[in-house]
Structure formats: structure tokens, C-alpha cells
Amino acid sequence: MEKSNGLDAILEAELALLVAVSTAQTKVKEAVEKREWAAFETYTRQIEEAAARFAELEAARQNSADAETPQIAALKRCLKAEINKIRWTGEAVARYLEEQRALTGAFIEAIYPEKRGAIYSRSGKHAAADMRSLVLNQTY
């Protein structure tokens, strides 16, 4: 098959990156479910690095003025399918995290109702709500 002027190579590289992101995203979901935070950080970093590389490839793709061939059209369809898969997985992970956060908050509130509205420092100690954290509207 005749190669275009590099556009198909760019699309293939983007598709390979998206497959790697999809795999890492699945591993992020598993790490969250198993509460393996070191693995979560590792896979999240991999996704961020792939996103940066993808942005570079996308810029190169925008600068390419190659004609649309059936091979390029097929690669673009594969890219769209992989992007949708990643989007759905990301939404599922975000929904899971939100549900877990709400469940944990409700559980803690049910067990310790006297601590409702308490403020804690980064070290986990009870912090006083001082007036330095109050933001006022300048017009009053």
C-alpha cells in the first residue's frame, strides 16, 4: 500500500499511545479498587506522559497536509473508537470515586456526628477555623 507523507505514521503512533493509555487507565481503576496508591501514582504519571506525547503528535498531524486515503480513514476510525473507550473508562472511574467518597463521608458522619463540619490540617489533626481563611467580598 502506498504510504502518504507521514500522516499514517503519525496516526499509528497516536493509536499506539491511546492503546497504552487505555491499558494504564484500566490499571489505574484496578489500583483504586485495591487501594494501591503507589501503583495509582505510577499509572497516572504514565497517562500524563502519554498525553503530552499525544499533544505533540496531534500538533504534527495538524501541520500535515496529506490527502485522505482509505488507510488514513480507517486509522481515524480506530482513533475515535479508542478515544471513546478511554472516555467511558475515565467516566466510570470518576463515578466510582465519587460514590466511594460520598459513602465514606456518610459513614464517618453516621459514626461521628459530633465531628460534622470539623476542619483538619494536612497532618490529620483538628484545626481551628480561624478568620484568616475567611474570604470577604471587597464591595462590602
C-alpha positions as CSV (number, residue, x, y, z in Angstrom):
1,M,0.0,0.0,0.0
2,E,1.3,3.5,-0.8
3,K,2.5,5.5,2.1
4,S,1.3,9.0,2.5
5,N,3.7,11.8,3.6
6,G,3.9,10.6,7.2
7,L,0.3,11.1,8.3
8,D,-0.4,7.4,8.6
9,A,2.8,7.0,10.7
10,I,1.5,9.8,13.0
11,L,-1.9,8.2,13.2
12,E,-0.4,4.8,14.0
13,A,1.8,6.4,16.7
14,E,-1.3,8.1,18.2
15,L,-3.2,4.9,18.1
16,A,-0.4,3.1,19.9
17,L,-0.3,5.8,22.6
18,L,-4.1,5.6,23.0
19,V,-3.9,1.8,23.5
20,A,-1.1,2.3,26.1
21,V,-3.3,5.0,27.8
22,S,-6.3,2.6,27.8
23,T,-4.2,-0.1,29.4
24,A,-2.8,2.3,32.0
25,Q,-6.3,3.6,32.7
26,T,-7.6,0.1,33.4
27,K,-4.6,-0.4,35.8
28,V,-5.5,2.9,37.5
29,K,-9.0,1.7,38.0
30,E,-7.7,-1.6,39.5
31,A,-5.2,0.3,41.7
32,V,-8.1,2.5,43.0
33,E,-10.3,-0.5,43.7
34,K,-7.4,-2.3,45.6
35,R,-6.3,1.0,47.2
36,E,-2.7,0.6,45.9
37,W,-1.7,4.2,45.9
38,A,1.9,3.8,44.7
39,A,0.6,1.9,41.6
40,F,-2.1,4.6,41.1
41,E,0.6,7.3,41.0
42,T,2.8,5.3,38.6
43,Y,0.0,4.7,36.1
44,T,-1.3,8.2,36.4
45,R,2.1,9.5,35.6
46,Q,2.3,7.2,32.6
47,I,-1.0,8.6,31.4
48,E,0.2,12.2,31.8
49,E,3.4,11.4,29.8
50,A,1.4,9.8,27.1
51,A,-1.0,12.7,26.9
52,A,2.0,15.1,26.5
53,R,3.4,12.9,23.7
54,F,-0.1,12.7,22.1
55,A,-0.4,16.5,22.1
56,E,3.0,16.7,20.2
57,L,1.8,14.1,17.6
58,E,-1.6,15.9,17.3
59,A,0.3,19.2,16.5
60,A,2.3,17.4,13.9
61,R,-0.8,15.9,12.4
62,Q,-2.5,19.3,12.2
63,N,0.5,20.5,10.2
64,S,0.4,17.6,7.8
65,A,-1.4,18.3,4.5
66,D,-1.7,14.8,3.3
67,A,-4.7,13.6,1.3
68,E,-7.3,11.3,2.9
69,T,-6.7,7.7,1.9
70,P,-8.7,4.6,2.9
71,Q,-5.9,3.6,5.2
72,I,-5.9,7.0,6.9
73,A,-9.7,7.0,7.2
74,A,-9.5,3.5,8.9
75,L,-6.9,4.7,11.3
76,K,-9.0,7.8,12.2
77,R,-12.0,5.5,12.9
78,C,-9.8,3.3,15.2
79,L,-8.6,6.5,17.0
80,K,-12.2,7.6,17.6
81,A,-13.2,4.2,18.9
82,E,-10.2,4.1,21.3
83,I,-10.8,7.7,22.5
84,N,-14.5,6.8,23.2
85,K,-13.3,3.7,25.1
86,I,-10.9,5.8,27.2
87,R,-13.6,8.4,27.9
88,W,-16.1,5.8,29.1
89,T,-13.5,4.1,31.3
90,G,-12.5,7.5,32.7
91,E,-16.1,8.4,33.5
92,A,-16.6,5.0,35.2
93,V,-13.6,5.6,37.4
94,A,-14.7,9.1,38.3
95,R,-18.2,7.9,39.1
96,Y,-16.7,5.1,41.3
97,L,-14.5,7.5,43.1
98,E,-17.4,9.9,43.7
99,E,-19.6,7.2,45.0
100,Q,-16.8,5.9,47.4
101,R,-16.2,9.5,48.6
102,A,-19.9,10.0,49.4
103,L,-20.2,6.6,51.0
104,T,-17.1,7.2,53.2
105,G,-18.3,10.7,54.2
106,A,-21.8,9.4,55.1
107,F,-20.3,6.5,57.1
108,I,-18.0,8.8,59.0
109,E,-20.8,11.3,59.6
110,A,-23.0,8.5,60.9
111,I,-20.3,7.2,63.3
112,Y,-19.1,10.6,64.4
113,P,-21.9,13.1,64.1
114,E,-20.2,15.5,66.6
115,K,-17.4,15.9,64.1
116,R,-19.6,17.3,61.3
117,G,-18.1,20.4,59.8
118,A,-14.8,19.9,61.6
119,I,-11.7,21.2,59.9
120,Y,-8.5,19.1,59.8
121,S,-4.9,20.0,59.0
122,R,-2.9,18.2,56.4
123,S,-1.4,16.0,59.2
124,G,-4.9,14.9,60.3
125,K,-5.1,17.0,63.4
126,H,-8.1,19.0,64.3
127,A,-7.6,22.6,63.2
128,A,-9.4,25.7,64.5
129,A,-11.4,27.7,62.0
130,D,-9.7,31.0,62.2
131,M,-10.7,34.2,60.5
132,R,-7.6,34.1,58.2
133,S,-9.4,31.6,56.0
134,L,-12.4,33.8,55.5
135,V,-12.7,35.5,52.2
136,L,-14.8,38.7,52.0
137,N,-16.3,40.4,49.1
138,Q,-14.4,43.7,48.6
139,T,-17.6,45.7,47.8
140,Y,-19.0,45.4,51.4
